[in-house]
Amino acid sequence: MNVIPRLLLIVLITACGIAHAETQFTYQGRLGNAGQPADGLHDFQFRLFDDEIAGGQVGVDQSLSSVDVDAGIFTVQLDFGDGPFNAAPRWLEIAVRETGAGAYTTLTPRQRIGAAPFAIETLFVAPGAVDNIALQDNAVTTQKIADGNIFHDDLANFAVGTAKLSNQAVTRLKIADNAIGTSQIEDDVVTSADIRDGTITPDDIDGGLYARKTQVLYYTSQAAVSAGKVVATVSCADNNDIPVIAVCNPLLTLSALRLVSERISDFGSDAGPATLQCRMVNDNPSVPEAFEATIGCVAVP
């Protein structure tokens, strides 16, 4: 069988009522046999190549059986999908046989696939011509986005959640000063291993037992005049405060005062503040003597 293509016509078919072009197109040709127009049923195989003579095949075969050829004219619908068409030139190779008649005959030369007007438009898309409405859902993948092309202004508020962040992806350089407060830290999350040595100073601690001793140690004194026996009592300010100094002390260098008893009460209990009680006696009742009871306490929160 001598089959020769005489006339080749390629038309890109678009579907009415939708915004996107279909990948299916109509191919119409004229087939000859021994110098005469072919007639009857024929089987066809169509392949795409990236070169007119050699090159490599692009996409998969399209096989059509029992295509009616009338006076040499045949019309078929072909669909290679959109993968093979990326603005590079393509050639169509055709093999044909009479239906069920044995081996296929490959026709030469390969036929160049031309661009229809709608396809040409896609090569020269004006800036801004394609908006998000024109894009199908999930159409843009990470491979289509150049590195460094998405900025924070392009992201909607709260668009990136923690599930979208890789482990250890956010470093301290990416966190604004004062961006993390105590409300952003879960209970028992920060341990001593997470705190750099020497980074916490007394100024970082809000009072209490762990502040500087000059901030937590205070004194309470009571003076008394003794003309015989007398008692002076002083206490810490709070039930939790800890007494560290307790002194019953005469105020005169040459004193006839004599300490009878010195007692600290409520030291081991929170029922009341720690108390110092001084009992003094004046061995020379005719001369009044002064003394002082002093307690020093550590303030405990």
Backbone as numpy.savetxt, mean C-alpha at the origin, in Angstrom:
# Nx Ny Nz CAx CAy CAz Cx Cy Cz
-4.85 -29.31 -60.14 -5.71 -28.11 -60.14 -4.83 -26.88 -60.14
-5.07 -26.00 -61.04 -4.32 -24.73 -61.12 -5.24 -23.63 -60.65
-5.02 -23.16 -59.39 -5.89 -22.12 -58.84 -5.07 -20.86 -58.67
-5.53 -19.75 -59.18 -4.80 -18.49 -59.14 -5.74 -17.40 -58.65
-5.38 -16.65 -57.59 -6.24 -15.55 -57.15 -6.16 -14.40 -58.13
-7.30 -13.90 -58.57 -7.33 -12.82 -59.54 -7.62 -11.46 -58.91
-8.53 -11.42 -57.97 -8.94 -10.15 -57.38 -9.11 -10.35 -55.88
-8.45 -9.52 -55.10 -8.51 -9.63 -53.64 -9.07 -8.34 -53.07
-10.07 -8.42 -52.22 -10.68 -7.24 -51.61 -10.82 -7.49 -50.12
-10.26 -6.59 -49.29 -10.34 -6.72 -47.83 -11.20 -5.59 -47.29
-12.19 -5.93 -46.48 -13.07 -4.92 -45.89 -13.13 -5.19 -44.39
-12.89 -4.16 -43.59 -13.02 -4.30 -42.14 -14.45 -3.98 -41.75
-15.14 -4.95 -41.13 -16.55 -4.79 -40.77 -16.64 -4.25 -39.35
-17.42 -3.22 -39.15 -17.67 -2.69 -37.81 -19.10 -2.97 -37.43
-19.30 -3.24 -36.13 -20.65 -3.54 -35.64 -21.36 -2.25 -35.30
-22.59 -2.13 -35.71 -23.36 -0.91 -35.45 -23.80 -0.88 -33.99
-23.81 0.34 -33.42 -24.37 0.53 -32.10 -23.40 0.32 -30.97
-22.09 -0.04 -31.25 -21.12 -0.17 -30.19 -19.93 0.69 -30.52
-19.14 1.00 -29.47 -18.06 1.96 -29.64 -16.78 1.31 -30.12
-16.64 -0.03 -30.08 -15.39 -0.67 -30.40 -15.53 -1.47 -31.69
-14.44 -1.52 -32.52 -14.45 -2.29 -33.75 -14.32 -3.78 -33.43
-15.02 -4.63 -34.24 -14.87 -6.06 -34.10 -13.56 -6.49 -34.72
-13.07 -7.66 -34.35 -11.83 -8.18 -34.93 -12.10 -8.99 -36.19
-13.36 -9.34 -36.45 -13.72 -10.11 -37.64 -13.76 -9.19 -38.87
-13.24 -9.69 -39.99 -13.34 -8.91 -41.23 -13.70 -9.84 -42.38
-14.21 -9.25 -43.45 -14.65 -10.00 -44.64 -13.54 -10.00 -45.69
-13.21 -11.20 -46.20 -12.23 -11.32 -47.29 -12.96 -11.86 -48.51
-12.80 -11.18 -49.66 -13.44 -11.60 -50.91 -12.38 -11.71 -51.99
-12.40 -12.81 -52.71 -11.40 -13.00 -53.75 -11.98 -13.70 -54.97
-11.15 -13.74 -56.03 -11.54 -14.44 -57.26 -10.55 -15.60 -57.46
-11.08 -16.80 -57.62 -10.27 -18.01 -57.70 -10.38 -18.61 -59.10
-9.17 -18.86 -59.71 -9.15 -19.47 -61.04 -8.68 -20.90 -60.99
-9.09 -21.69 -62.00 -8.69 -23.09 -62.11 -8.41 -23.39 -63.57
-7.08 -23.63 -63.86 -6.66 -23.92 -65.24 -7.09 -22.83 -66.20
-6.97 -21.60 -65.75 -7.28 -20.47 -66.61 -8.75 -20.12 -66.67
-9.59 -20.87 -65.97 -11.02 -20.62 -65.95 -11.47 -20.32 -64.51
-12.56 -19.55 -64.35 -13.06 -19.29 -63.00 -13.43 -20.60 -62.30
-12.99 -20.76 -61.07 -13.31 -21.95 -60.30 -14.78 -21.92 -59.91
-15.31 -23.11 -59.64 -16.72 -23.18 -59.27 -16.92 -24.36 -58.33
-17.93 -24.26 -57.47 -18.25 -25.36 -56.57 -17.69 -25.13 -55.17
-17.75 -26.21 -54.35 -17.33 -26.13 -52.96 -15.83 -26.34 -52.84
-15.19 -25.48 -52.01 -13.74 -25.56 -51.79 -13.44 -25.40 -50.29
-12.32 -26.03 -49.88 -11.80 -25.87 -48.53 -10.64 -24.89 -48.56
-10.60 -23.96 -47.56 -9.56 -22.92 -47.53 -8.82 -22.98 -46.18
-7.55 -22.62 -46.24 -6.74 -22.36 -45.05 -6.10 -20.99 -45.19
-6.23 -20.17 -44.13 -5.67 -18.81 -44.14 -4.67 -18.68 -43.00
-3.50 -18.09 -43.33 -2.47 -17.85 -42.31 -1.92 -16.43 -42.48
-1.54 -15.83 -41.36 -0.93 -14.51 -41.36 0.58 -14.64 -41.18
1.34 -13.80 -41.92 2.79 -13.78 -41.80 3.27 -12.33 -41.66
4.49 -12.19 -41.12 5.07 -10.86 -40.95 6.02 -10.47 -42.07
6.03 -11.29 -43.15 6.87 -10.96 -44.30 6.18 -11.48 -45.55
6.45 -10.87 -46.70 5.78 -11.23 -47.93 6.22 -12.60 -48.44
7.50 -12.95 -48.18 8.03 -14.20 -48.74 8.42 -15.18 -47.63
9.26 -14.73 -46.71 9.73 -15.63 -45.65 9.01 -15.26 -44.36
9.79 -14.85 -43.33 9.19 -14.40 -42.08 8.57 -15.52 -41.28
7.84 -15.14 -40.24 7.21 -16.10 -39.37 5.71 -15.92 -39.33
5.02 -17.00 -39.00 3.57 -16.95 -38.92 3.16 -16.18 -37.68
2.09 -15.39 -37.81 1.55 -14.60 -36.71 0.13 -15.09 -36.44
-0.16 -15.47 -35.21 -1.50 -15.94 -34.89 -1.68 -17.39 -35.31
-2.93 -17.83 -35.33 -3.27 -19.23 -35.61 -3.92 -19.37 -36.97
-4.00 -20.61 -37.46 -4.63 -20.87 -38.76 -6.13 -20.61 -38.68
-6.67 -20.21 -39.82 -8.12 -20.11 -39.98 -8.51 -21.09 -41.09
-9.24 -22.13 -40.73 -9.64 -23.15 -41.70 -11.14 -23.08 -41.93
-11.53 -23.03 -43.19 -12.94 -22.96 -43.57 -13.23 -24.05 -44.58
-14.26 -24.83 -44.33 -14.59 -25.96 -45.22 -15.85 -25.65 -46.02
-15.89 -26.26 -47.20 -17.08 -26.21 -48.07 -17.55 -24.79 -48.34
-16.58 -23.94 -48.72 -16.91 -22.56 -49.09 -17.39 -22.57 -50.53
-18.51 -21.94 -50.80 -19.09 -21.92 -52.14 -18.35 -20.90 -53.01
-17.79 -21.37 -54.10 -17.12 -20.50 -55.07 -18.02 -20.45 -56.29
-18.48 -19.27 -56.64 -19.44 -19.08 -57.74 -18.80 -18.22 -58.80
-18.54 -18.83 -59.98 -17.92 -18.12 -61.10 -16.60 -17.48 -60.66
-15.87 -18.19 -59.76 -14.57 -17.71 -59.32 -14.62 -16.84 -58.08
-15.78 -16.34 -57.71 -15.89 -15.41 -56.59 -16.23 -16.19 -55.30
-15.48 -15.87 -54.23 -15.76 -16.45 -52.91 -15.65 -15.35 -51.86
-16.42 -15.50 -50.81 -16.41 -14.53 -49.70 -16.37 -15.30 -48.39
-15.45 -14.92 -47.52 -15.31 -15.60 -46.23 -15.19 -14.56 -45.12
-15.51 -15.00 -43.92 -15.33 -14.18 -42.72 -14.12 -14.71 -41.95
-13.14 -13.85 -41.69 -11.92 -14.25 -40.98 -11.81 -13.48 -39.66
-11.26 -14.16 -38.67 -11.09 -13.52 -37.36 -9.82 -14.08 -36.70
-8.75 -13.29 -36.77 -7.49 -13.66 -36.13 -7.36 -13.02 -34.74
-8.42 -12.36 -34.28 -8.32 -11.62 -33.02 -7.54 -10.32 -33.21
-7.29 -9.60 -32.10 -6.56 -8.33 -32.22 -5.07 -8.47 -31.93
-4.64 -9.69 -31.48 -3.23 -9.88 -31.15 -2.27 -9.67 -32.30
-2.55 -10.21 -33.52 -1.58 -10.08 -34.61 -1.46 -8.67 -35.17
-2.42 -7.80 -34.90 -2.44 -6.48 -35.54 -1.96 -5.41 -34.56
-0.68 -5.04 -34.70 -0.08 -4.05 -33.82 0.60 -2.93 -34.61
0.05 -2.60 -35.77 0.54 -1.56 -36.68 1.70 -2.05 -37.53
2.22 -3.28 -37.31 3.24 -3.84 -38.19 2.57 -4.45 -39.42
3.23 -4.47 -40.59 2.60 -5.01 -41.81 2.36 -6.52 -41.68
1.27 -6.98 -42.32 0.90 -8.39 -42.30 0.53 -8.85 -43.71
0.86 -10.14 -44.00 0.53 -10.73 -45.30 -0.31 -11.98 -45.06
-1.30 -12.18 -45.93 -2.22 -13.31 -45.83 -1.81 -14.38 -46.83
-1.58 -15.60 -46.31 -1.26 -16.74 -47.17 -2.49 -17.63 -47.25
-2.84 -18.08 -48.50 -4.05 -18.85 -48.73 -3.68 -20.20 -49.32
-4.24 -21.26 -48.75 -4.13 -22.61 -49.33 -5.54 -23.10 -49.60
-5.73 -23.81 -50.74 -7.09 -24.18 -51.15 -7.07 -25.56 -51.82
-8.22 -26.22 -51.74 -8.44 -27.46 -52.45 -9.93 -27.58 -52.71
-10.28 -28.39 -53.71 -11.68 -28.72 -53.87 -12.09 -29.56 -52.66
-13.27 -29.35 -52.17 -13.68 -29.99 -50.93 -13.47 -31.49 -50.98
-12.64 -31.99 -50.00 -12.37 -33.42 -49.89 -11.49 -33.97 -50.99
-10.75 -33.11 -51.75 -10.02 -33.58 -52.94 -8.54 -33.84 -52.67
-8.09 -33.97 -51.40 -6.70 -34.29 -51.14 -5.92 -33.13 -50.58
-4.66 -32.97 -51.09 -3.75 -31.97 -50.54 -4.17 -30.56 -50.94
-3.75 -29.61 -50.05 -4.01 -28.19 -50.33 -2.93 -27.65 -51.26
-3.31 -26.67 -52.06 -2.37 -25.92 -52.89 -2.21 -24.52 -52.30
-0.93 -24.16 -52.00 -0.67 -22.84 -51.44 -0.53 -21.83 -52.57
-1.32 -20.79 -52.53 -1.33 -19.77 -53.58 -0.22 -18.76 -53.32
0.35 -18.28 -54.37 1.38 -17.23 -54.29 1.02 -16.11 -55.24
1.43 -14.89 -54.94 2.16 -14.49 -53.72 1.19 -14.29 -52.54
1.77 -14.12 -51.36 0.95 -13.74 -50.22 0.33 -12.37 -50.46
-0.84 -12.14 -49.88 -1.57 -10.90 -50.09 -1.39 -9.94 -48.90
-1.00 -8.72 -49.21 -0.80 -7.72 -48.16 -2.14 -7.32 -47.55
-2.20 -7.30 -46.21 -3.41 -6.86 -45.51 -3.35 -5.34 -45.39
-4.31 -4.67 -46.02 -4.36 -3.21 -45.94 -5.16 -2.75 -44.75
-4.98 -1.50 -44.37 -5.71 -0.92 -43.23 -6.97 -0.25 -43.71
-8.08 -0.59 -43.08 -9.33 0.10 -43.37 -9.31 1.48 -42.71
-10.16 2.44 -43.15 -10.14 3.79 -42.57 -10.29 3.82 -41.05
-11.14 2.95 -40.52 -11.31 2.96 -39.07 -10.02 2.53 -38.37
-9.31 1.53 -38.95 -8.06 1.06 -38.36 -6.98 2.12 -38.45
-6.95 2.88 -39.55 -5.95 3.94 -39.71 -6.11 4.98 -38.61
-7.34 5.27 -38.24 -7.59 6.27 -37.22 -6.91 5.91 -35.90
-6.82 4.59 -35.60 -6.22 4.18 -34.34 -4.73 4.46 -34.30
-4.08 4.65 -35.47 -2.65 4.96 -35.50 -2.38 6.42 -35.20
-3.39 7.24 -35.28 -3.22 8.68 -35.09 -4.28 9.21 -34.13
-4.30 8.68 -32.93 -5.28 9.09 -31.93 -4.84 10.41 -31.33
-5.71 11.40 -31.38 -5.39 12.73 -30.84 -5.27 12.66 -29.33
-4.40 13.50 -28.74 -4.29 13.53 -27.27 -5.64 13.81 -26.62
-5.99 13.01 -25.65 -7.26 13.19 -24.95 -8.45 12.55 -25.64
-8.21 11.92 -26.83 -9.34 11.35 -27.57 -9.89 10.10 -26.88
-9.05 9.40 -26.14 -9.48 8.19 -25.43 -9.58 8.51 -23.95
-10.80 8.51 -23.40 -10.97 8.75 -21.97 -11.32 7.44 -21.28
-11.54 7.50 -19.96 -11.77 6.26 -19.22 -13.06 5.57 -19.62
-14.04 6.33 -20.17 -15.29 5.69 -20.60 -15.03 4.80 -21.81
-14.03 5.17 -22.65 -13.73 4.41 -23.85 -12.92 3.15 -23.56
-12.44 3.01 -22.34 -11.64 1.84 -21.97 -12.53 0.79 -21.30
-12.36 -0.44 -21.71 -13.10 -1.52 -21.07 -12.54 -1.77 -19.67
-13.37 -2.32 -18.80 -12.91 -2.68 -17.47 -11.74 -3.65 -17.56
-10.72 -3.42 -16.73 -9.53 -4.29 -16.67 -8.74 -4.29 -17.97
-8.93 -3.25 -18.83 -8.22 -3.21 -20.10 -6.77 -2.78 -19.94
-6.46 -1.93 -18.96 -5.10 -1.43 -18.77 -4.42 -2.24 -17.67
-3.35 -2.94 -18.01 -2.61 -3.75 -17.06 -1.32 -3.03 -16.67
-0.61 -3.59 -15.69 0.62 -2.96 -15.22 1.67 -2.88 -16.32
1.65 -3.85 -17.29 2.63 -3.82 -18.36 2.46 -2.61 -19.27
1.25 -2.00 -19.29 0.98 -0.85 -20.14 1.30 0.48 -19.47
1.71 0.45 -18.22 1.99 1.68 -17.47 3.50 1.81 -17.30
4.06 2.87 -17.81 5.50 3.09 -17.69 5.88 3.34 -16.23
7.07 2.90 -15.85 7.54 3.09 -14.48 7.56 4.58 -14.13
7.08 4.90 -12.93 7.12 6.29 -12.46 6.04 7.18 -13.04
5.05 6.62 -13.75 4.04 7.45 -14.41 2.81 7.73 -13.56
2.65 7.07 -12.44 1.49 7.32 -11.57 1.96 8.09 -10.35
1.35 9.27 -10.14 1.71 10.14 -9.03 0.55 10.16 -8.03
0.82 10.73 -6.84 -0.20 10.69 -5.80 -1.45 11.48 -6.20
-1.29 12.50 -7.09 -2.46 13.26 -7.54 -3.37 12.41 -8.42
-2.84 11.32 -8.99 -3.64 10.45 -9.86 -4.45 9.42 -9.07
-4.21 9.34 -7.77 -4.89 8.34 -6.95 -6.04 8.99 -6.17
-7.17 8.35 -6.18 -8.30 8.85 -5.40 -8.00 8.68 -3.91
-8.63 9.50 -3.10 -8.46 9.38 -1.65 -8.84 7.97 -1.20
-7.99 7.40 -0.36 -8.20 6.08 0.22 -8.23 4.97 -0.84
-7.66 5.24 -2.04 -7.67 4.23 -3.10 -6.71 3.10 -2.81
-5.63 3.38 -2.11 -4.64 2.35 -1.80 -4.80 1.91 -0.35
-5.23 0.68 -0.15 -5.37 0.14 1.20 -4.16 -0.67 1.59
-4.12 -1.13 2.82 -2.97 -1.89 3.31 -2.78 -3.18 2.52
-3.86 -3.76 2.01 -3.73 -5.01 1.25 -2.96 -4.81 -0.05
-2.91 -3.55 -0.55 -2.20 -3.25 -1.79 -0.73 -2.95 -1.57
-0.29 -2.88 -0.33 1.11 -2.57 -0.02 1.86 -3.86 0.30
2.99 -4.04 -0.37 3.83 -5.20 -0.07 4.45 -5.04 1.31
4.76 -6.16 1.92 5.45 -6.10 3.21 6.76 -5.35 3.07
7.03 -4.45 4.02 8.24 -3.62 4.07 8.34 -2.66 2.88
7.20 -2.40 2.20 7.23 -1.48 1.06 7.29 -0.02 1.49
6.73 0.30 2.65 6.71 1.68 3.14 7.84 1.86 4.14
8.79 2.73 3.81 9.90 3.01 4.72 9.60 4.32 5.46
10.45 4.62 6.45 10.21 5.82 7.24 10.34 7.09 6.41
11.08 7.01 5.27 11.21 8.20 4.41 9.90 8.54 3.72
8.96 7.57 3.63 7.68 7.79 2.99 6.61 8.26 3.97
6.96 8.39 5.24 5.99 8.79 6.26 6.25 10.23 6.66
5.24 11.07 6.55 5.38 12.48 6.90 5.62 12.63 8.40
6.32 13.71 8.76 6.55 13.99 10.18 5.22 14.12 10.91
5.14 13.51 12.08 3.95 13.57 12.94 2.73 12.89 12.32
2.95 12.07 11.27 1.81 11.41 10.63 1.27 10.27 11.47
2.12 9.67 12.29 1.69 8.53 13.12 1.57 8.98 14.57
0.38 8.92 15.10 0.14 9.24 16.50 -0.15 7.98 17.29
-0.41 8.14 18.56 -0.67 6.97 19.40 -1.91 6.20 18.97
-2.88 6.91 18.36 -4.11 6.22 17.95 -3.87 5.30 16.76
-2.75 5.50 16.01 -2.44 4.64 14.86 -1.64 3.40 15.27
-1.26 3.31 16.53 -0.43 2.19 17.00 -1.29 1.28 17.87
-1.34 0.00 17.52 -2.14 -0.94 18.29 -1.48 -1.20 19.65
-2.30 -1.62 20.59 -1.79 -1.94 21.92 -0.77 -3.07 21.84
0.31 -2.93 22.63 1.34 -3.97 22.77 2.10 -4.25 21.48
2.07 -3.29 20.53 2.80 -3.49 19.27 4.27 -3.10 19.41
4.55 -2.01 20.12 5.92 -1.52 20.27 6.56 -2.16 21.49
7.63 -2.90 21.27 8.35 -3.53 22.36 9.69 -2.82 22.55
10.42 -3.22 23.60 11.70 -2.58 23.88 12.69 -2.80 22.74
12.55 -3.92 22.01 13.45 -4.19 20.89 13.25 -3.19 19.76
12.07 -2.54 19.71 11.79 -1.57 18.65 12.24 -0.16 18.99
12.76 0.06 20.19 13.16 1.39 20.64 14.68 1.49 20.65
15.20 2.45 19.93 16.66 2.63 19.85 17.20 3.09 21.20
18.36 2.53 21.56 18.98 2.90 22.83 19.24 4.40 22.88
18.89 4.99 24.03 19.17 6.40 24.25 18.21 7.36 23.60
17.14 6.86 22.95 16.23 7.77 22.26 15.14 8.32 23.17
14.88 7.70 24.31 13.86 8.19 25.24 14.55 8.90 26.39
14.23 10.18 26.55 14.80 11.00 27.62 13.72 11.30 28.65
14.11 11.83 29.81 13.09 12.18 30.81 12.02 13.12 30.29
12.37 13.98 29.33 11.36 14.90 28.78 10.27 14.16 28.01
10.58 12.93 27.56 9.60 12.14 26.80 8.63 11.39 27.71
8.89 11.41 29.01 8.05 10.67 29.96 7.20 11.68 30.73
5.93 11.43 30.76 4.99 12.37 31.35 4.95 12.21 32.87
5.93 12.81 33.57 5.93 12.79 35.03 6.07 11.39 35.60
5.70 11.22 36.86 5.69 9.91 37.48 7.05 9.49 37.99
7.17 8.24 38.32 8.36 7.71 38.97 9.58 7.78 38.08
9.41 7.79 36.75 10.53 7.68 35.84 11.04 9.04 35.37
10.56 10.11 35.94 11.10 11.42 35.61 12.37 11.66 36.45
13.00 12.82 36.28 14.20 13.14 37.05 13.87 13.28 38.53
14.85 12.95 39.35 14.60 12.97 40.78 14.27 14.36 41.29
14.80 15.41 40.60 14.47 16.76 41.03 13.01 17.10 40.77
12.37 16.31 39.90 10.97 16.56 39.59 10.03 15.82 40.54
10.54 14.75 41.19 9.63 13.90 41.96 9.89 13.93 43.46
11.03 14.48 43.90 11.34 14.49 45.33 10.92 15.82 45.94
10.15 15.75 47.01 9.71 16.97 47.68 9.81 16.76 49.20
9.82 17.86 49.93 9.97 17.83 51.39 8.77 18.49 52.07
8.44 17.95 53.22 7.41 18.55 54.06 7.98 18.68 55.48
7.87 19.89 56.03 8.44 20.15 57.37 7.40 20.78 58.29
7.61 20.54 59.59 6.78 21.20 60.61 7.68 21.56 61.80
7.70 22.82 62.15 8.49 23.28 63.30 7.62 23.33 64.55
8.26 23.13 65.72 7.53 23.15 67.00 8.43 23.74 68.08
7.82 24.28 69.12 8.54 24.81 70.28 8.26 23.89 71.45
9.33 23.45 72.11 9.18 22.49 73.20 9.41 23.17 74.54
8.43 23.02 75.35 8.57 23.45 76.75 8.10 22.28 77.59
8.88 21.23 77.52 8.46 19.98 78.14 8.41 18.92 77.06
7.32 18.19 76.98 7.14 17.19 75.94 6.23 17.73 74.83
6.62 17.43 73.57 5.82 17.90 72.44 5.95 16.91 71.28
4.91 16.84 70.44 4.89 15.94 69.27 4.70 16.77 68.01
5.50 16.46 66.98 5.35 17.09 65.66 5.13 16.00 64.61
4.19 16.19 63.71 3.84 15.17 62.70 3.83 15.78 61.30
4.47 15.09 60.34 4.44 15.51 58.93 4.15 14.28 58.07
3.56 14.49 56.89 3.16 13.37 56.02 3.50 13.68 54.57
3.61 12.60 53.77 3.69 12.76 52.30 2.34 13.25 51.79
2.33 13.79 50.61 1.12 14.41 50.08 0.09 13.40 49.58
0.55 12.20 49.16 -0.36 11.25 48.52 -0.14 9.86 49.10
-1.18 9.04 49.07 -1.08 7.69 49.61 0.00 6.86 48.91
0.24 7.12 47.59 1.18 6.31 46.82 2.61 6.79 46.94
2.82 8.01 47.45 4.17 8.56 47.49 5.05 7.80 48.48
6.33 7.71 48.15 7.27 6.90 48.93 8.19 7.81 49.75
8.23 7.62 51.10 9.14 8.43 51.92 10.58 7.90 51.80
11.53 8.82 51.56 12.94 8.42 51.46 13.80 9.10 52.53
13.29 10.19 53.13 14.00 10.89 54.19 13.01 11.19 55.31
13.38 10.92 56.55 12.54 11.26 57.71 13.47 11.70 58.84
13.38 12.97 59.27 14.33 13.54 60.24 13.58 14.33 61.31
13.96 14.07 62.52 13.51 14.91 63.64 14.76 15.69 64.10
14.77 16.99 63.93 16.02 17.74 64.05 15.83 19.01 64.88
16.66 19.19 65.99 16.62 20.45 66.74 17.08 21.60 65.85
16.55 22.80 66.10 16.91 23.96 65.29 18.01 24.80 65.94
18.34 24.52 67.22 19.39 25.27 67.92 20.61 24.38 68.09
21.79 25.03 68.01 23.03 24.26 68.14 23.19 23.70 69.53
23.04 24.54 70.56 23.11 24.09 71.95 21.69 23.91 72.44
21.25 22.70 72.31 19.85 22.44 72.61 19.73 21.43 73.73
18.75 21.67 74.58 18.45 20.73 75.65 17.38 19.74 75.24
17.01 19.75 73.95 15.97 18.84 73.48 16.51 17.42 73.38
15.64 16.51 73.69 16.01 15.10 73.61 14.90 14.35 72.88
15.30 13.54 71.89 14.34 12.77 71.10 13.86 11.58 71.90
12.56 11.53 72.05 11.96 10.40 72.77 11.64 9.26 71.80
10.98 9.60 70.68 10.66 8.56 69.67 10.52 9.20 68.28
10.86 8.40 67.29 10.71 8.81 65.88 10.05 7.64 65.17
8.85 7.85 64.62 8.08 6.73 64.06 7.49 7.13 62.71
7.67 6.21 61.72 7.05 6.39 60.40 5.91 5.40 60.29
4.75 5.88 59.98 3.56 5.03 59.89 3.05 5.00 58.44
2.24 3.93 58.15 1.61 3.75 56.83 2.62 3.68 55.69
3.83 3.21 55.97 4.83 3.10 54.92 4.47 1.98 53.93
3.99 0.85 54.43 3.71 -0.29 53.56 2.27 -0.41 53.17
1.50 0.67 53.22 0.08 0.58 52.91 -0.35 1.79 52.10
-1.35 1.55 51.23 -1.93 2.66 50.47 -3.13 3.27 51.17
-3.38 2.83 52.41 -4.56 3.33 53.12 -4.43 4.80 53.47
-3.23 5.28 53.61 -3.02 6.69 53.94 -1.61 7.08 53.57
-1.29 8.36 53.60 0.06 8.79 53.26 1.05 8.40 54.35
2.31 8.13 53.93 3.36 7.85 54.91 3.55 9.06 55.83
3.70 8.81 57.13 3.72 9.88 58.13 4.91 9.72 59.07
5.57 10.83 59.34 6.66 10.87 60.34 6.13 11.55 61.60
6.35 10.89 62.73 5.94 11.47 64.02 7.18 11.60 64.92
7.46 12.83 65.37 8.59 13.10 66.25 8.08 13.44 67.67
8.57 12.72 68.68 8.25 13.02 70.09 9.54 13.54 70.76
9.52 14.76 71.22 10.69 15.40 71.83 10.37 15.81 73.29
11.44 15.90 74.10 11.29 16.41 75.46 12.41 17.40 75.74
12.07 18.48 76.45 13.05 19.53 76.78 13.54 19.27 78.21
14.85 18.98 78.32 15.39 18.71 79.64 15.52 19.98 80.48
15.33 21.13 79.89 15.38 22.41 80.61 14.08 23.15 80.31
13.01 22.77 80.97 11.69 23.32 80.64 11.61 24.83 80.76
12.52 25.40 81.48 12.46 26.86 81.64 12.90 27.60 80.37
13.56 26.91 79.51 14.03 27.54 78.26 13.36 26.82 77.09
12.42 27.48 76.40 11.78 26.85 75.23 12.81 26.55 74.13
12.68 25.36 73.53 13.57 24.94 72.46 12.73 24.65 71.21
13.31 24.97 70.02 12.62 24.72 68.75 13.19 23.47 68.06
12.34 22.70 67.41 12.80 21.57 66.60 11.92 21.46 65.35
12.35 20.61 64.42 11.65 20.50 63.13 11.54 19.03 62.75
10.35 18.65 62.28 10.11 17.31 61.71 10.05 17.46 60.19
10.88 16.72 59.46 10.97 16.84 57.99 10.87 15.45 57.36
10.03 15.36 56.32 9.92 14.11 55.54 10.13 14.46 54.07
10.95 13.64 53.41 11.14 13.78 51.96 10.48 12.61 51.23
9.68 12.92 50.21 8.87 11.89 49.55 9.12 11.90 48.04
9.03 10.72 47.44 9.07 10.57 45.97 7.64 10.46 45.48
7.29 11.36 44.57 5.93 11.35 44.03 5.78 10.19 43.05
4.76 9.39 43.25 4.50 8.24 42.41 3.11 8.44 41.75
3.01 8.26 40.44 1.73 8.48 39.80 0.67 7.47 40.23
